[in-house]
Amino acid sequence: MNRWTSSRLVPLAALLISTASAQTEEPKPNTRQFPQNAKRGELVVLAAPDIALDSKPDRLSPGVRIRDINNNLVLSGTLANQNLVVNYVRDNTGLVQNVWVLNSEEIKQKMPGQRGGILSNIRSMFETPVVKDDGNTPFNQLPKYKQ
């Protein structure tokens, strides 16, 4: 008696092939939603609560929540001496309250109001257009600077 006929093997083979192809796909990292007041920066934990944020000394708040790329809470000591691209929010006293370590997809996303680059939330007080002089500009047409 032949119990395994081809009519029963075809659906079984299709089922095995579909589950095998589902396992070969690479998972895409999820992108999280961040608060509107979140800023982007580069974080290095020196010795908690002391940090360097965009290469400037700063401090973490006492109840800081740091989330890794999988959105799990982590302690600041586990991130010591690592350069991390993060989004962060400050509390009312100016200390860093919430930190999200960004994955590759989130780093590619542009923040609202971001002009480009990691240090985009730092604005220079001296932003002036660059005046170019080709050497042939008459003296009376040269830019005038305050003395």
QUIRADA-V105211 format. One record per residue. N is the residue number from 1. RES is the residue in one small letter. PSI is psi in radians with two decimals (* if undefined). Layout:
# QUIRADA-V105211
n:N res:RES psi:PSI
n:N res:RES psi:PSI
This chain:
# QUIRADA-V105211
n:1 res:m psi:2.26
n:2 res:n psi:1.70
n:3 res:r psi:-0.54
n:4 res:w psi:1.58
n:5 res:t psi:2.92
n:6 res:s psi:-0.45
n:7 res:s psi:-0.43
n:8 res:r psi:-0.46
n:9 res:l psi:-0.54
n:10 res:v psi:-0.88
n:11 res:p psi:-0.61
n:12 res:l psi:-0.74
n:13 res:a psi:-0.70
n:14 res:a psi:-0.68
n:15 res:l psi:-0.76
n:16 res:l psi:-0.68
n:17 res:i psi:-0.71
n:18 res:s psi:-0.66
n:19 res:t psi:-0.57
n:20 res:a psi:-0.67
n:21 res:s psi:-0.52
n:22 res:a psi:-0.48
n:23 res:q psi:-0.29
n:24 res:t psi:-0.24
n:25 res:e psi:2.41
n:26 res:e psi:2.35
n:27 res:p psi:2.40
n:28 res:k psi:2.42
n:29 res:p psi:2.44
n:30 res:n psi:2.56
n:31 res:t psi:2.35
n:32 res:r psi:2.80
n:33 res:q psi:2.30
n:34 res:f psi:2.70
n:35 res:p psi:2.75
n:36 res:q psi:-0.54
n:37 res:n psi:0.17
n:38 res:a psi:2.48
n:39 res:k psi:2.76
n:40 res:r psi:2.51
n:41 res:g psi:3.13
n:42 res:e psi:2.14
n:43 res:l psi:2.39
n:44 res:v psi:2.08
n:45 res:v psi:2.06
n:46 res:l psi:-1.25
n:47 res:a psi:1.91
n:48 res:a psi:2.35
n:49 res:p psi:0.22
n:50 res:d psi:2.28
n:51 res:i psi:2.92
n:52 res:a psi:2.08
n:53 res:l psi:2.01
n:54 res:d psi:0.76
n:55 res:s psi:0.32
n:56 res:k psi:2.47
n:57 res:p psi:2.45
n:58 res:d psi:3.13
n:59 res:r psi:2.60
n:60 res:l psi:2.56
n:61 res:s psi:2.80
n:62 res:p psi:-0.55
n:63 res:g psi:0.67
n:64 res:v psi:2.48
n:65 res:r psi:2.01
n:66 res:i psi:2.17
n:67 res:r psi:2.34
n:68 res:d psi:-2.98
n:69 res:i psi:-0.33
n:70 res:n psi:0.16
n:71 res:n psi:0.41
n:72 res:n psi:2.52
n:73 res:l psi:2.33
n:74 res:v psi:2.74
n:75 res:l psi:2.61
n:76 res:s psi:-0.51
n:77 res:g psi:-0.48
n:78 res:t psi:-0.26
n:79 res:l psi:0.24
n:80 res:a psi:2.36
n:81 res:n psi:0.55
n:82 res:q psi:2.36
n:83 res:n psi:2.02
n:84 res:l psi:2.39
n:85 res:v psi:2.16
n:86 res:v psi:2.80
n:87 res:n psi:2.50
n:88 res:y psi:2.75
n:89 res:v psi:2.41
n:90 res:r psi:2.71
n:91 res:d psi:-3.02
n:92 res:n psi:-0.41
n:93 res:t psi:-0.04
n:94 res:g psi:-0.01
n:95 res:l psi:2.70
n:96 res:v psi:2.07
n:97 res:q psi:-0.78
n:98 res:n psi:2.38
n:99 res:v psi:2.33
n:100 res:w psi:2.06
n:101 res:v psi:2.24
n:102 res:l psi:2.51
n:103 res:n psi:3.13
n:104 res:s psi:-0.64
n:105 res:e psi:-0.68
n:106 res:e psi:-0.54
n:107 res:i psi:-0.62
n:108 res:k psi:-0.47
n:109 res:q psi:2.42
n:110 res:k psi:2.36
n:111 res:m psi:2.61
n:112 res:p psi:2.26
n:113 res:g psi:0.02
n:114 res:q psi:2.29
n:115 res:r psi:-0.20
n:116 res:g psi:2.44
n:117 res:g psi:2.91
n:118 res:i psi:-0.66
n:119 res:l psi:0.61
n:120 res:s psi:-0.36
n:121 res:n psi:0.10
n:122 res:i psi:2.06
n:123 res:r psi:2.36
n:124 res:s psi:2.46
n:125 res:m psi:-0.23
n:126 res:f psi:0.58
n:127 res:e psi:1.90
n:128 res:t psi:2.63
n:129 res:p psi:2.49
n:130 res:v psi:2.17
n:131 res:v psi:2.20
n:132 res:k psi:2.36
n:133 res:d psi:2.15
n:134 res:d psi:0.00
n:135 res:g psi:-0.17
n:136 res:n psi:0.19
n:137 res:t psi:2.27
n:138 res:p psi:2.68
n:139 res:f psi:-0.69
n:140 res:n psi:-0.16
n:141 res:q psi:0.05
n:142 res:l psi:2.63
n:143 res:p psi:2.53
n:144 res:k psi:2.32
n:145 res:y psi:2.59
n:146 res:k psi:2.49
n:147 res:q psi:*
